[in-house]
């Protein structure tokens, strides 16, 4: 946010480099966590390894309810990486002097595009181009000219839904925190921090579960039907 003090902003100024600086910080935190979790692997995990294994287990459990355990494990690297990036990006914005990269549409839009192109690629790879796009026409052939453009618009709208939902909520959280700290900078904001932490976790969960849902719609085909279930 223009005019709001950030540690990185005091070095690079406000603008695109501020976003890049916070993205580098997020990447560094994630790499540090990954290194720490795998530095001394144990059969009975503890510390960071235990936290990361619990996180990965939770992601698999989430995906299993949507797409089945086998496919949940297959797409675990994508969903877990996106989830970790979004979570860390959301949380650092709660710390005064830092800004959430996910409060910038130039960050959330590429994330949404990544998910959009990936699930369509996986659907085409598994079903073939013709069969994949055939289910866009719906089960009733006579309604195909109507249903096909509706389905295309529906899929494209997912880009807007994913990117703007995350951007809007985190941007709103940042503004809320900014106003809160200006009005009552000490003990009073503590309940607000709890609310913002919950919001950061919720937005991460929503982005991850929607990624699994879109993948399920693209690749989880019922053998008795021509289309994919969402």
VOFI-473753 format. One record per residue (C-alpha): residue number from 1; residue in three letters; y, z, x. Coordinates in steps of 0.25 Angstrom, whole numbers. Each point is the difference from the previous one (the first is absolute). Layout:
N
+-----+---------+-------+-------+-------+
! num ! residuo !    c2 !    c3 !    c1 !
+-----+---------+-------+-------+-------+
! NUM !     ALA !     Y !     Z !     X !
...
+-----+---------+-------+-------+-------+
***
This chain:
230
+-----+---------+-------+-------+-------+
! num ! residuo !    c2 !    c3 !    c1 !
+-----+---------+-------+-------+-------+
!   1 !     UNK !     0 !     0 !     0 !
!   2 !     UNK !    13 !    -4 !     6 !
!   3 !     UNK !     9 !    12 !     4 !
!   4 !     UNK !   -11 !    10 !     0 !
!   5 !     UNK !    -3 !     6 !    13 !
!   6 !     UNK !   -14 !    -3 !     7 !
!   7 !     UNK !    -4 !     3 !    14 !
!   8 !     UNK !    -5 !   -14 !     2 !
!   9 !     UNK !    13 !    -5 !    -7 !
!  10 !     UNK !     8 !     7 !    10 !
!  11 !     UNK !    -6 !    -8 !    11 !
!  12 !     UNK !    -2 !   -14 !    -6 !
!  13 !     UNK !    10 !     1 !   -11 !
!  14 !     UNK !    -2 !    -4 !   -15 !
!  15 !     UNK !    -6 !   -13 !    -3 !
!  16 !     UNK !   -13 !    -7 !     2 !
!  17 !     UNK !    -3 !     7 !    13 !
!  18 !     UNK !     1 !    14 !    -7 !
!  19 !     UNK !   -12 !    -5 !    -8 !
!  20 !     UNK !    -7 !    -5 !    12 !
!  21 !     UNK !     2 !    13 !     7 !
!  22 !     UNK !    -6 !     8 !   -11 !
!  23 !     UNK !   -12 !   -10 !    -1 !
!  24 !     UNK !    -3 !     2 !    15 !
!  25 !     UNK !     1 !    15 !    -3 !
!  26 !     UNK !   -10 !    -1 !   -11 !
!  27 !     UNK !   -10 !    -9 !     8 !
!  28 !     UNK !     1 !    10 !    12 !
!  29 !     UNK !    -3 !    12 !    -9 !
!  30 !     UNK !   -12 !    -8 !    -6 !
!  31 !     UNK !    -5 !    -4 !    14 !
!  32 !     UNK !     1 !    15 !     4 !
!  33 !     UNK !    -8 !     5 !   -11 !
!  34 !     UNK !   -11 !   -11 !     2 !
!  35 !     UNK !     0 !     4 !    15 !
!  36 !     UNK !    -1 !    14 !    -3 !
!  37 !     UNK !   -11 !    -1 !   -10 !
!  38 !     UNK !    -9 !    -8 !     9 !
!  39 !     UNK !     3 !     6 !    13 !
!  40 !     UNK !   -11 !    10 !    -1 !
!  41 !     UNK !    -9 !    -4 !   -11 !
!  42 !     UNK !   -10 !    11 !    -5 !
!  43 !     UNK !   -12 !     0 !    -9 !
!  44 !     UNK !     7 !    12 !    -7 !
!  45 !     UNK !    14 !    -5 !    -1 !
!  46 !     UNK !    12 !     9 !     2 !
!  47 !     UNK !    15 !    -1 !     0 !
!  48 !     UNK !     6 !   -14 !    -1 !
!  49 !     UNK !   -14 !    -7 !     0 !
!  50 !     UNK !    -3 !     9 !   -12 !
!  51 !     UNK !    13 !    -4 !    -7 !
!  52 !     UNK !    -2 !   -15 !     3 !
!  53 !     UNK !   -15 !     0 !    -5 !
!  54 !     UNK !     4 !     7 !   -13 !
!  55 !     UNK !    11 !   -11 !    -2 !
!  56 !     UNK !   -10 !   -11 !     2 !
!  57 !     UNK !   -10 !     6 !    -8 !
!  58 !     UNK !    10 !     2 !   -11 !
!  59 !     UNK !     4 !   -15 !     1 !
!  60 !     UNK !   -15 !    -4 !    -1 !
!  61 !     UNK !    -1 !     9 !   -12 !
!  62 !     UNK !    12 !    -6 !    -7 !
!  63 !     UNK !    -5 !   -14 !     2 !
!  64 !     UNK !   -14 !     3 !    -4 !
!  65 !     UNK !     5 !     3 !   -14 !
!  66 !     UNK !     7 !   -13 !    -1 !
!  67 !     UNK !    -8 !   -10 !     8 !
!  68 !     UNK !   -13 !     7 !     4 !
!  69 !     UNK !    -3 !     7 !    13 !
!  70 !     UNK !    -5 !   -12 !     8 !
!  71 !     UNK !    13 !    -8 !    -3 !
!  72 !     UNK !     8 !    13 !     2 !
!  73 !     UNK !    -5 !     1 !    14 !
!  74 !     UNK !     2 !   -15 !     3 !
!  75 !     UNK !    15 !     1 !    -4 !
!  76 !     UNK !     2 !    14 !     6 !
!  77 !     UNK !     7 !    -5 !    13 !
!  78 !     UNK !    10 !    -7 !    -8 !
!  79 !     UNK !     3 !    10 !   -11 !
!  80 !     UNK !    -1 !    12 !     9 !
!  81 !     UNK !    10 !    -6 !    10 !
!  82 !     UNK !     9 !    -4 !   -11 !
!  83 !     UNK !    -1 !    14 !    -6 !
!  84 !     UNK !     3 !     7 !    13 !
!  85 !     UNK !    12 !    -9 !     3 !
!  86 !     UNK !     6 !     3 !   -14 !
!  87 !     UNK !    -3 !    15 !     1 !
!  88 !     UNK !     6 !     2 !    13 !
!  89 !     UNK !    12 !    -9 !    -3 !
!  90 !     UNK !     2 !     7 !   -13 !
!  91 !     UNK !    -1 !    14 !     6 !
!  92 !     UNK !    10 !    -2 !    12 !
!  93 !     UNK !    11 !    -3 !    -9 !
!  94 !     UNK !    -1 !    14 !    -6 !
!  95 !     UNK !     4 !     6 !    14 !
!  96 !     UNK !    15 !     0 !     2 !
!  97 !     UNK !     5 !    -9 !    10 !
!  98 !     UNK !   -11 !   -11 !    -3 !
!  99 !     UNK !    -1 !   -11 !   -10 !
! 100 !     UNK !   -12 !    -5 !    -7 !
! 101 !     UNK !    -4 !   -15 !     4 !
! 102 !     UNK !    -6 !    -1 !   -14 !
! 103 !     UNK !    14 !     2 !    -6 !
! 104 !     UNK !     3 !   -14 !     5 !
! 105 !     UNK !    -4 !   -12 !    -8 !
! 106 !     UNK !    -2 !    -8 !    13 !
! 107 !     UNK !   -12 !     9 !     3 !
! 108 !     UNK !    -6 !     2 !   -14 !
! 109 !     UNK !     0 !   -15 !    -3 !
! 110 !     UNK !    -8 !    -4 !    12 !
! 111 !     UNK !   -10 !    11 !    -3 !
! 112 !     UNK !    -1 !    -6 !   -14 !
! 113 !     UNK !    -1 !   -14 !     5 !
! 114 !     UNK !   -11 !     4 !     9 !
! 115 !     UNK !    -8 !     6 !   -11 !
! 116 !     UNK !     2 !   -12 !    -9 !
! 117 !     UNK !    -4 !   -10 !    10 !
! 118 !     UNK !   -12 !     8 !     5 !
! 119 !     UNK !    -6 !     3 !   -14 !
! 120 !     UNK !     1 !   -15 !    -4 !
! 121 !     UNK !    -6 !    -4 !    13 !
! 122 !     UNK !   -12 !     9 !    -2 !
! 123 !     UNK !    -1 !    -5 !   -14 !
! 124 !     UNK !     0 !   -15 !     4 !
! 125 !     UNK !    -9 !     3 !    12 !
! 126 !     UNK !   -11 !     7 !    -9 !
! 127 !     UNK !     1 !    -9 !   -12 !
! 128 !     UNK !     5 !   -13 !     5 !
! 129 !     UNK !    14 !    -6 !    -4 !
! 130 !     UNK !    -5 !    -7 !   -13 !
! 131 !     UNK !    -7 !    12 !    -5 !
! 132 !     UNK !    10 !    10 !     4 !
! 133 !     UNK !    12 !    -7 !    -7 !
! 134 !     UNK !    -9 !    -4 !   -12 !
! 135 !     UNK !     0 !    14 !    -5 !
! 136 !     UNK !    15 !    -1 !    -1 !
! 137 !     UNK !    -2 !    -9 !   -11 !
! 138 !     UNK !    -7 !    11 !    -9 !
! 139 !     UNK !   -13 !    -1 !    -7 !
! 140 !     UNK !     5 !    -9 !   -11 !
! 141 !     UNK !     2 !   -14 !     5 !
! 142 !     UNK !    10 !    -5 !   -11 !
! 143 !     UNK !     9 !    11 !     5 !
! 144 !     UNK !     0 !    -3 !    14 !
! 145 !     UNK !    13 !    -8 !     1 !
! 146 !     UNK !     7 !    13 !    -6 !
! 147 !     UNK !    -8 !    10 !     8 !
! 148 !     UNK !     0 !    -6 !    14 !
! 149 !     UNK !    15 !     1 !     2 !
! 150 !     UNK !     0 !    14 !    -6 !
! 151 !     UNK !   -10 !     4 !    10 !
! 152 !     UNK !     8 !    -6 !    11 !
! 153 !     UNK !    12 !     7 !    -4 !
! 154 !     UNK !    -8 !    13 !    -2 !
! 155 !     UNK !    -5 !    -1 !    15 !
! 156 !     UNK !    13 !    -3 !     6 !
! 157 !     UNK !     7 !    12 !    -8 !
! 158 !     UNK !   -10 !     9 !     8 !
! 159 !     UNK !     9 !    -3 !    12 !
! 160 !     UNK !    12 !     5 !    -7 !
! 161 !     UNK !    -8 !    12 !    -6 !
! 162 !     UNK !    -5 !     4 !    13 !
! 163 !     UNK !    12 !    -2 !     9 !
! 164 !     UNK !    11 !     5 !   -10 !
! 165 !     UNK !    -8 !    12 !    -5 !
! 166 !     UNK !    -1 !     6 !    14 !
! 167 !     UNK !    14 !    -4 !     4 !
! 168 !     UNK !     7 !     5 !   -12 !
! 169 !     UNK !    -8 !    13 !     0 !
! 170 !     UNK !     2 !     3 !    14 !
! 171 !     UNK !    15 !    -4 !     0 !
! 172 !     UNK !     2 !     9 !   -12 !
! 173 !     UNK !    -6 !    11 !     8 !
! 174 !     UNK !     9 !    -2 !    12 !
! 175 !     UNK !    12 !     0 !    -9 !
! 176 !     UNK !    -4 !    12 !    -7 !
! 177 !     UNK !    -3 !     8 !    13 !
! 178 !     UNK !    14 !    -5 !     6 !
! 179 !     UNK !     7 !     5 !   -12 !
! 180 !     UNK !    -8 !    13 !     0 !
! 181 !     UNK !     3 !     3 !    14 !
! 182 !     UNK !    15 !    -3 !    -2 !
! 183 !     UNK !     1 !    10 !   -12 !
! 184 !     UNK !    -9 !    11 !     5 !
! 185 !     UNK !    -5 !    -2 !    15 !
! 186 !     UNK !    -8 !    13 !     2 !
! 187 !     UNK !   -11 !     7 !    -8 !
! 188 !     UNK !     3 !    -6 !   -14 !
! 189 !     UNK !    -6 !   -14 !     4 !
! 190 !     UNK !   -14 !     5 !     3 !
! 191 !     UNK !    -5 !    -3 !   -14 !
! 192 !     UNK !     6 !   -13 !     1 !
! 193 !     UNK !    -8 !    -2 !    13 !
! 194 !     UNK !   -13 !     3 !    -7 !
! 195 !     UNK !     3 !   -10 !   -11 !
! 196 !     UNK !     3 !   -11 !    10 !
! 197 !     UNK !   -13 !     3 !     8 !
! 198 !     UNK !    -7 !    -2 !   -13 !
! 199 !     UNK !     7 !   -13 !    -3 !
! 200 !     UNK !    -3 !    -5 !    14 !
! 201 !     UNK !   -15 !     3 !    -2 !
! 202 !     UNK !     0 !    -6 !   -14 !
! 203 !     UNK !     7 !   -13 !     4 !
! 204 !     UNK !   -11 !    -1 !    11 !
! 205 !     UNK !   -11 !     2 !    -9 !
! 206 !     UNK !     5 !   -10 !   -10 !
! 207 !     UNK !     2 !   -11 !    10 !
! 208 !     UNK !   -14 !     3 !     5 !
! 209 !     UNK !    -7 !     0 !   -13 !
! 210 !     UNK !     7 !   -13 !    -5 !
! 211 !     UNK !    -5 !    -7 !    13 !
! 212 !     UNK !   -14 !     4 !    -4 !
! 213 !     UNK !     2 !    -4 !   -14 !
! 214 !     UNK !     6 !   -14 !     4 !
! 215 !     UNK !   -12 !    -2 !    10 !
! 216 !     UNK !   -10 !     4 !   -11 !
! 217 !     UNK !     6 !   -10 !    -9 !
! 218 !     UNK !    -1 !   -11 !    10 !
! 219 !     UNK !   -14 !     3 !     6 !
! 220 !     UNK !    -8 !     9 !    -9 !
! 221 !     UNK !    -6 !   -11 !    -9 !
! 222 !     UNK !    -9 !     4 !   -12 !
! 223 !     UNK !   -12 !    -9 !     1 !
! 224 !     UNK !    -1 !    -2 !   -15 !
! 225 !     UNK !    15 !    -5 !     0 !
! 226 !     UNK !     8 !   -11 !     6 !
! 227 !     UNK !    12 !     9 !     2 !
! 228 !     UNK !     3 !    12 !     9 !
! 229 !     UNK !     3 !    13 !    -7 !
! 230 !     UNK !    13 !     8 !     4 !
+-----+---------+-------+-------+-------+
***
